[in-house]
C-alpha cells in the first residue's frame, strides 16, 4: 500500500473541511471529565500533526506517532515545543513512558485490516496508559462503508489542483479500497499527477468492543461522531471513550 506518500504534501489542504477544532473540544471535554488537565498524552496515526498541535496548544505534552515518514516530515515543518514526533507502527505501541491518554482521530483504526491487528493495538495502548487513563478514538462505521461510501466517487476541482476519490467496498470481506488521483498545480502552471491506493476495513461494533474488553478496558462508551449522543445503527462515525 502506497498510502500517505505523495499525498502528504497536499494532505492539510484537502482536509481543511474536517472539523478538527470541534473534535479537539470533545476530546478536551472527556479529558477534563477524567481530571486529565495536563501531563503527557499520545496521538497515534498523527499524520501531519493537526490534532497534536491543537492539544499541545491546550498545554498538554504530546507524543505523536505515525508510520508514514512523509507525513511526519510534513509535521516537522510545523514544530511545536510540546510535541515529540516519532515514527512507529501503532500495532507496536511503545511510548517509553506511561501516558494519561491516547487518542487516534480521522479513522486511523480502520487501516488495521485484521481483527488480530486491532486487538494488538488495543493491548499496546492499554499497556502504555496510566491507571485511570483514557483511550479516545474514532472509526468509520460499517453503515458508512456500506451505504454512504459504497462504490461512490468524489471529485474536488480547485484552481490549484484536482482531487479524485474512487471508492470500492467489498461486502464479503468488509474491505474498502480507495483509489486517489490528484493533480497539483506547479509554479510554472503545469499540473503534476499523483496516485495512491488506500485500504480500510469495516468492523461490526461488537467486534471492536469485544477487542477492547479483551485488551483490559472495562468502561467503554461509544458515541455518534464527536457528540455526546449514543451511537446508533445509522451512525456514520463511532467515537470510543475507554477507561483503564
C-alpha contacts under 8 A as a table, 3 or more apart, distances in Angstrom:
res1	aa1	res2	aa2	distance
1	X	197	X	6.32
1	X	198	X	6.45
1	X	199	X	7.54
2	X	5	X	6.48
2	X	196	X	5.80
2	X	197	X	6.09
2	X	198	X	7.26
3	X	7	X	7.69
3	X	196	X	5.81
3	X	197	X	5.98
3	X	198	X	5.51
4	X	7	X	5.20
4	X	8	X	5.38
4	X	68	X	6.43
4	X	70	X	6.89
4	X	71	X	6.58
4	X	196	X	7.60
5	X	8	X	5.55
5	X	68	X	7.17
5	X	69	X	7.90
5	X	70	X	5.50
5	X	71	X	7.24
5	X	196	X	7.86
6	X	9	X	6.61
6	X	10	X	7.90
6	X	70	X	7.71
6	X	194	X	6.58
6	X	195	X	7.64
6	X	196	X	7.57
7	X	10	X	5.40
7	X	11	X	5.74
7	X	194	X	7.69
7	X	196	X	7.46
8	X	11	X	5.05
8	X	48	X	7.60
8	X	70	X	5.88
8	X	71	X	5.13
8	X	74	X	6.82
9	X	12	X	7.65
9	X	70	X	7.97
9	X	71	X	7.73
9	X	74	X	6.63
10	X	13	X	5.50
10	X	14	X	6.50
11	X	14	X	5.47
11	X	15	X	6.10
11	X	48	X	7.78
12	X	15	X	4.96
12	X	16	X	6.05
12	X	48	X	7.50
13	X	16	X	5.52
14	X	17	X	7.41
15	X	18	X	5.55
19	X	22	X	5.38
19	X	23	X	6.35
20	X	23	X	4.96
20	X	24	X	6.01
20	X	50	X	7.65
20	X	51	X	6.61
21	X	24	X	5.02
21	X	25	X	6.28
21	X	54	X	7.57
22	X	25	X	5.10
22	X	26	X	6.39
22	X	226	X	7.65
23	X	26	X	5.15
23	X	27	X	6.22
23	X	226	X	6.03
24	X	27	X	5.05
24	X	28	X	5.98
24	X	51	X	7.00
24	X	54	X	6.88
24	X	55	X	6.97
25	X	28	X	5.05
25	X	29	X	6.07
26	X	29	X	5.07
26	X	30	X	6.39
26	X	226	X	6.21
26	X	227	X	7.22
27	X	30	X	5.19
27	X	31	X	6.14
27	X	136	X	7.41
28	X	31	X	4.95
28	X	32	X	6.10
29	X	32	X	5.21
29	X	33	X	6.17
30	X	33	X	4.94
30	X	34	X	6.46
30	X	241	X	7.92
31	X	34	X	5.31
31	X	35	X	6.31
31	X	36	X	4.95
31	X	37	X	6.80
31	X	101	X	7.84
31	X	134	X	7.68
32	X	35	X	4.73
32	X	36	X	5.29
32	X	37	X	5.87
33	X	36	X	7.51
34	X	132	X	7.69
34	X	133	X	7.87
34	X	134	X	7.89
36	X	39	X	7.56
36	X	100	X	6.91
37	X	60	X	7.85
38	X	59	X	6.33
38	X	60	X	5.11
38	X	61	X	7.59
39	X	60	X	5.59
39	X	61	X	5.95
39	X	99	X	7.74
39	X	100	X	6.85
40	X	60	X	6.01
40	X	61	X	4.67
40	X	62	X	5.74
40	X	63	X	7.35
40	X	99	X	5.30
40	X	100	X	5.92
40	X	101	X	7.43
41	X	60	X	6.78
41	X	61	X	6.27
41	X	62	X	5.09
41	X	63	X	6.40
41	X	99	X	5.31
41	X	100	X	5.41
41	X	101	X	4.72
41	X	102	X	5.75
41	X	103	X	7.86
42	X	62	X	5.30
42	X	63	X	4.56
42	X	64	X	5.68
42	X	65	X	7.74
42	X	95	X	7.99
42	X	99	X	6.95
42	X	101	X	6.29
42	X	102	X	4.68
42	X	103	X	6.25
43	X	46	X	5.68
43	X	52	X	6.69
43	X	62	X	7.07
43	X	63	X	6.32
43	X	64	X	4.79
43	X	65	X	6.26
43	X	102	X	5.72
43	X	103	X	4.83
43	X	104	X	5.61
44	X	64	X	6.27
44	X	65	X	5.20
44	X	66	X	6.25
44	X	90	X	6.34
44	X	102	X	7.29
44	X	103	X	6.27
44	X	104	X	5.04
44	X	108	X	7.87
45	X	64	X	7.71
45	X	65	X	5.85
45	X	66	X	4.46
45	X	67	X	7.03
45	X	90	X	7.23
45	X	104	X	6.33
45	X	105	X	7.69
45	X	108	X	5.97
46	X	49	X	5.21
46	X	50	X	7.55
46	X	51	X	7.27
46	X	52	X	6.95
46	X	64	X	5.76
46	X	65	X	5.69
46	X	66	X	5.52
46	X	104	X	7.26
46	X	105	X	7.83
47	X	50	X	7.54
47	X	65	X	7.98
47	X	66	X	6.15
47	X	68	X	7.57
47	X	71	X	5.16
47	X	72	X	6.43
47	X	75	X	7.16
48	X	71	X	5.17
48	X	72	X	5.90
48	X	73	X	7.79
48	X	74	X	5.53
48	X	75	X	4.14
48	X	76	X	7.91
49	X	52	X	4.98
49	X	53	X	5.98
49	X	64	X	7.30
49	X	72	X	7.81
49	X	75	X	5.30
50	X	53	X	5.40
50	X	54	X	6.55
51	X	54	X	5.09
51	X	55	X	6.27
51	X	105	X	7.96
52	X	55	X	5.23
52	X	56	X	5.96
52	X	62	X	6.46
52	X	64	X	6.64
52	X	83	X	7.20
53	X	56	X	4.94
53	X	57	X	6.08
53	X	80	X	7.00
53	X	83	X	7.47
54	X	57	X	5.16
54	X	58	X	6.70
55	X	58	X	5.04
55	X	59	X	6.92
55	X	60	X	6.04
55	X	62	X	7.53
56	X	59	X	5.25
56	X	60	X	4.89
56	X	61	X	5.92
56	X	62	X	6.27
56	X	80	X	7.64
56	X	82	X	5.62
56	X	83	X	6.68
57	X	60	X	7.24
59	X	82	X	7.69
60	X	82	X	6.98
61	X	82	X	4.80
61	X	83	X	6.01
62	X	82	X	6.13
62	X	83	X	4.74
62	X	84	X	6.28
63	X	83	X	5.91
63	X	84	X	4.90
63	X	85	X	6.06
63	X	86	X	7.35
63	X	95	X	7.42
64	X	83	X	6.76
64	X	84	X	6.01
64	X	85	X	4.80
64	X	86	X	6.23
65	X	85	X	5.75
65	X	86	X	4.81
65	X	87	X	5.43
65	X	88	X	5.72
65	X	89	X	7.95
65	X	90	X	7.79
66	X	69	X	7.64
66	X	71	X	7.57
66	X	72	X	6.80
66	X	86	X	6.83
66	X	87	X	5.20
66	X	88	X	5.52
66	X	89	X	6.67
66	X	90	X	7.44
67	X	87	X	5.40
67	X	88	X	5.14
67	X	89	X	5.22
67	X	90	X	7.63
68	X	71	X	5.34
68	X	72	X	6.36
68	X	87	X	7.21
69	X	72	X	5.12
69	X	73	X	6.04
69	X	87	X	6.97
70	X	73	X	5.04
70	X	74	X	6.43
71	X	74	X	5.15
71	X	75	X	6.28
72	X	75	X	4.81
72	X	76	X	6.12
72	X	85	X	7.24
72	X	86	X	7.96
72	X	87	X	7.47
73	X	76	X	5.16
73	X	77	X	6.66
74	X	77	X	5.29
74	X	78	X	7.35
75	X	78	X	5.54
75	X	79	X	6.99
76	X	79	X	5.18
76	X	85	X	7.76
79	X	83	X	7.50
80	X	83	X	5.46
88	X	92	X	7.23
88	X	93	X	7.19
89	X	92	X	5.51
89	X	93	X	6.81
90	X	93	X	5.06
90	X	121	X	6.06
91	X	117	X	6.29
91	X	118	X	7.58
91	X	120	X	5.73
91	X	121	X	4.40
91	X	124	X	7.14
92	X	120	X	7.59
92	X	121	X	6.76
92	X	124	X	6.55
93	X	121	X	6.90
93	X	124	X	5.20
93	X	125	X	6.43
93	X	128	X	7.57
94	X	124	X	7.36
94	X	128	X	6.99
95	X	98	X	7.31
95	X	128	X	6.72
97	X	128	X	6.82
98	X	128	X	4.99
98	X	129	X	5.18
98	X	130	X	5.23
99	X	102	X	7.31
99	X	128	X	6.37
99	X	129	X	5.07
99	X	130	X	5.61
99	X	133	X	7.28
100	X	129	X	6.01
100	X	130	X	5.61
100	X	132	X	7.66
100	X	133	X	4.69
100	X	134	X	6.75
101	X	129	X	6.47
101	X	130	X	7.92
101	X	133	X	5.24
101	X	134	X	4.79
101	X	135	X	5.69
101	X	136	X	7.67
102	X	125	X	7.03
102	X	129	X	7.37
102	X	134	X	6.51
102	X	135	X	4.85
102	X	136	X	6.33
103	X	135	X	5.79
103	X	136	X	4.69
103	X	137	X	5.40
104	X	107	X	7.50
104	X	108	X	6.34
104	X	109	X	7.49
104	X	136	X	6.53
104	X	137	X	4.59
104	X	138	X	6.74
105	X	108	X	6.21
105	X	137	X	5.60
105	X	138	X	5.62
106	X	138	X	6.65
106	X	139	X	7.38
107	X	110	X	5.49
107	X	111	X	7.57
107	X	137	X	7.78
107	X	138	X	5.50
107	X	139	X	4.48
107	X	140	X	5.89
108	X	111	X	5.70
108	X	112	X	7.87
108	X	138	X	7.68
108	X	139	X	7.23
109	X	112	X	5.63
109	X	118	X	7.38
109	X	137	X	7.82
109	X	138	X	7.40
109	X	139	X	6.23
110	X	113	X	7.11
110	X	139	X	6.10
110	X	140	X	6.88
110	X	200	X	5.08
110	X	201	X	5.17
110	X	202	X	6.56
111	X	199	X	6.43
111	X	200	X	4.60
111	X	201	X	6.29
112	X	115	X	7.58
112	X	117	X	5.97
112	X	118	X	6.11
112	X	200	X	6.97
112	X	201	X	6.71
113	X	117	X	7.10
113	X	175	X	7.66
113	X	199	X	7.84
113	X	200	X	6.43
113	X	201	X	5.31
114	X	117	X	5.27
114	X	118	X	6.59
114	X	201	X	7.78
115	X	118	X	4.95
115	X	119	X	6.23
115	X	207	X	7.88
115	X	211	X	7.92
116	X	119	X	5.10
116	X	120	X	6.10
117	X	120	X	4.93
117	X	121	X	6.12
118	X	121	X	5.20
118	X	122	X	6.21
118	X	208	X	7.88
118	X	211	X	7.14
119	X	122	X	5.11
119	X	123	X	6.11
119	X	211	X	5.29
119	X	212	X	7.12
119	X	214	X	7.51
119	X	215	X	6.75
120	X	123	X	5.23
120	X	124	X	6.24
121	X	124	X	5.10
121	X	125	X	6.19
122	X	125	X	5.09
122	X	126	X	6.15
122	X	211	X	7.29
122	X	212	X	6.16
122	X	215	X	5.84
123	X	126	X	5.07
123	X	127	X	6.24
123	X	212	X	7.90
123	X	214	X	7.99
123	X	215	X	4.59
123	X	216	X	7.46
124	X	127	X	5.17
124	X	128	X	6.31
125	X	128	X	5.19
125	X	129	X	6.29
125	X	135	X	7.58
126	X	129	X	5.34
126	X	215	X	6.66
126	X	216	X	6.98
126	X	217	X	7.44
126	X	244	X	6.80
129	X	132	X	7.97
129	X	133	X	5.55
129	X	134	X	7.36
129	X	244	X	7.17
130	X	133	X	5.14
130	X	244	X	7.50
131	X	244	X	5.68
132	X	243	X	6.15
132	X	244	X	5.13
133	X	243	X	5.91
133	X	244	X	5.52
134	X	241	X	6.75
134	X	242	X	5.46
134	X	243	X	4.51
134	X	244	X	6.18
135	X	240	X	7.61
135	X	241	X	5.77
135	X	242	X	5.02
135	X	243	X	6.42
135	X	244	X	7.99
136	X	239	X	7.12
136	X	240	X	5.48
136	X	241	X	4.67
136	X	242	X	6.47
137	X	239	X	5.73
137	X	240	X	5.38
137	X	241	X	6.99
138	X	225	X	7.58
138	X	237	X	6.82
138	X	238	X	5.38
138	X	239	X	4.20
138	X	240	X	6.04
139	X	237	X	5.79
139	X	238	X	5.30
139	X	239	X	6.62
140	X	144	X	6.34
140	X	145	X	7.18
140	X	202	X	7.16
140	X	236	X	6.10
140	X	237	X	4.78
140	X	238	X	6.43
141	X	144	X	5.22
141	X	145	X	6.53
141	X	202	X	6.42
141	X	203	X	7.04
141	X	204	X	7.63
141	X	205	X	7.71
141	X	235	X	6.85
141	X	236	X	5.28
141	X	237	X	5.46
141	X	238	X	6.34
142	X	145	X	5.13
142	X	146	X	5.95
142	X	174	X	7.90
142	X	202	X	5.14
142	X	203	X	6.10
142	X	204	X	6.41
142	X	236	X	7.76
143	X	146	X	5.16
143	X	147	X	5.74
143	X	148	X	7.27
143	X	233	X	7.40
143	X	234	X	6.05
143	X	235	X	6.94
143	X	236	X	6.07
144	X	147	X	5.47
144	X	148	X	4.79
144	X	149	X	6.00
144	X	150	X	7.77
144	X	234	X	7.89
144	X	235	X	7.48
144	X	236	X	4.67
144	X	237	X	7.40
145	X	148	X	5.96
145	X	149	X	4.96
145	X	150	X	5.50
145	X	169	X	6.80
145	X	176	X	7.43
145	X	202	X	6.89
146	X	149	X	6.46
146	X	150	X	4.99
146	X	169	X	7.05
146	X	171	X	7.56
147	X	150	X	5.56
148	X	152	X	7.87
149	X	152	X	5.67
149	X	167	X	6.78
149	X	169	X	7.83
150	X	167	X	6.71
150	X	168	X	6.38
150	X	169	X	5.45
151	X	166	X	7.44
151	X	167	X	4.98
151	X	168	X	4.72
151	X	169	X	6.08
152	X	166	X	6.66
152	X	167	X	5.61
152	X	168	X	7.55
153	X	164	X	7.38
153	X	165	X	5.48
153	X	166	X	4.54
153	X	167	X	5.83
154	X	164	X	5.83
154	X	165	X	4.87
154	X	166	X	6.58
155	X	162	X	7.46
155	X	163	X	5.79
155	X	164	X	4.69
155	X	165	X	6.35
156	X	162	X	5.69
156	X	163	X	4.96
156	X	164	X	6.48
157	X	161	X	6.45
157	X	162	X	4.40
157	X	163	X	6.31
158	X	161	X	5.13
158	X	162	X	5.66
159	X	162	X	7.85
160	X	184	X	6.45
160	X	185	X	5.21
161	X	182	X	7.09
161	X	183	X	5.18
161	X	184	X	4.60
161	X	185	X	5.50
161	X	191	X	7.48
162	X	182	X	5.40
162	X	183	X	5.08
162	X	184	X	6.87
163	X	180	X	7.36
163	X	181	X	6.02
163	X	182	X	4.33
163	X	183	X	6.59
164	X	180	X	5.72
164	X	181	X	5.09
164	X	182	X	5.98
165	X	178	X	6.63
165	X	179	X	5.94
165	X	180	X	4.84
165	X	181	X	6.70
166	X	178	X	5.66
166	X	179	X	5.08
166	X	180	X	6.43
167	X	176	X	7.20
167	X	177	X	5.93
167	X	178	X	4.73
167	X	179	X	6.54
168	X	176	X	5.71
168	X	177	X	5.12
168	X	178	X	6.46
169	X	174	X	6.86
169	X	175	X	6.05
169	X	176	X	4.42
169	X	177	X	6.40
170	X	173	X	5.67
170	X	174	X	5.39
170	X	175	X	5.41
170	X	176	X	6.23
171	X	174	X	5.22
171	X	175	X	7.51
174	X	201	X	5.86
174	X	202	X	5.25
174	X	203	X	7.32
175	X	199	X	7.01
175	X	200	X	5.90
175	X	201	X	4.59
175	X	202	X	6.33
176	X	199	X	5.59
176	X	200	X	5.05
176	X	201	X	5.93
176	X	202	X	7.51
177	X	197	X	7.07
177	X	198	X	5.84
177	X	199	X	4.67
177	X	200	X	6.57
178	X	197	X	5.63
178	X	198	X	4.99
178	X	199	X	6.22
179	X	195	X	7.42
179	X	196	X	6.06
179	X	197	X	4.59
179	X	198	X	6.50
180	X	195	X	5.55
180	X	196	X	5.12
180	X	197	X	6.03
180	X	198	X	7.85
181	X	193	X	7.13
181	X	194	X	5.78
181	X	195	X	4.55
181	X	196	X	6.65
182	X	193	X	5.79
182	X	194	X	5.41
182	X	195	X	6.55
183	X	191	X	5.68
183	X	192	X	5.32
183	X	193	X	4.48
183	X	194	X	6.38
184	X	191	X	5.19
184	X	192	X	5.15
184	X	193	X	6.50
184	X	194	X	7.96
185	X	189	X	6.06
185	X	190	X	5.80
185	X	191	X	4.34
185	X	192	X	6.40
186	X	189	X	5.35
186	X	190	X	5.33
186	X	191	X	5.72
186	X	192	X	6.84
187	X	190	X	7.38
203	X	207	X	6.36
203	X	208	X	6.84
204	X	207	X	5.30
204	X	208	X	6.84
205	X	208	X	5.36
205	X	209	X	6.42
206	X	209	X	5.11
206	X	210	X	5.86
207	X	210	X	5.20
207	X	211	X	6.17
208	X	211	X	5.14
208	X	212	X	6.27
209	X	212	X	5.00
209	X	213	X	6.21
209	X	220	X	7.46
210	X	213	X	5.10
210	X	214	X	6.14
211	X	214	X	5.01
211	X	215	X	6.31
212	X	215	X	5.12
212	X	216	X	6.59
212	X	217	X	5.56
212	X	218	X	7.99
213	X	216	X	5.11
213	X	217	X	4.88
213	X	218	X	5.94
214	X	217	X	7.34
216	X	244	X	7.33
217	X	220	X	6.89
217	X	242	X	6.38
217	X	243	X	6.18
217	X	244	X	5.54
218	X	242	X	7.59
218	X	243	X	6.98
218	X	244	X	7.16
219	X	242	X	5.70
219	X	243	X	5.45
219	X	244	X	7.54
220	X	240	X	6.93
220	X	241	X	5.90
220	X	242	X	4.50
220	X	243	X	6.73
221	X	240	X	5.71
221	X	241	X	5.16
221	X	242	X	6.33
222	X	230	X	6.18
222	X	231	X	5.72
222	X	238	X	6.39
222	X	239	X	5.61
222	X	240	X	4.59
222	X	241	X	6.47
223	X	226	X	6.83
223	X	227	X	6.38
223	X	228	X	6.03
223	X	229	X	5.62
223	X	230	X	4.40
223	X	231	X	4.51
223	X	238	X	5.75
223	X	239	X	5.04
223	X	240	X	6.38
224	X	227	X	5.95
224	X	228	X	7.17
224	X	229	X	5.54
224	X	230	X	5.45
224	X	231	X	4.19
224	X	232	X	6.67
224	X	235	X	5.69
224	X	236	X	7.63
224	X	237	X	6.15
224	X	238	X	5.36
224	X	239	X	6.41
225	X	231	X	7.73
225	X	235	X	7.30
225	X	236	X	7.30
225	X	237	X	4.74
225	X	238	X	5.19
225	X	239	X	5.43
226	X	238	X	7.96
226	X	239	X	6.18
231	X	235	X	6.02
231	X	238	X	6.47
232	X	235	X	5.12
235	X	238	X	6.75
